[in-house]
Amino acid sequence: MSADASVDVAQGAPQVTDAAYVRLAEIIAADGRTDAHLRVSVLGGGCSGFQYKFELDTERAEDDLVLSKDDVAVVIDSVSAPFLSGAVIDFKRELIGERFAIDNPNAASTCGCGTSFSI
């Protein structure tokens, strides 16, 4: 794991659960792009002020935060990294469906769907 200096060291770098890495490996294998990784971004918008974006990507910037295990990587851009300091990126299987989810200690509130938050 490499860390960017802009991540709040008091909170710590984001963590990725084994469930998220396993599901990501399955998605990448099904997609057929062995150079792909999951890019997690924080964007302005959503019903609470900020929203999470998850996408398969093959590009990496020099200042990206890279979290990896067993050749599977989650990449976070340097602008989004401080918003995710101390967060846990997980993959959840629930009655209503499956999704990547973020438990973010920086979020003062979240919306019902869990994809947007406020600070």
Secondary structure, DSSP 8 states (H G I E B T S, - for coil): -B--TTS-TTT---EE-HHHHHHHHHHHHHHT-TT-EEEEEEEE-STTSEEEEEEEE----TT-EEEEETTEEEEE-TTTGGGGTT-EEEEEEETTEEEEEEE-TT-SEE-TTSSEEE-
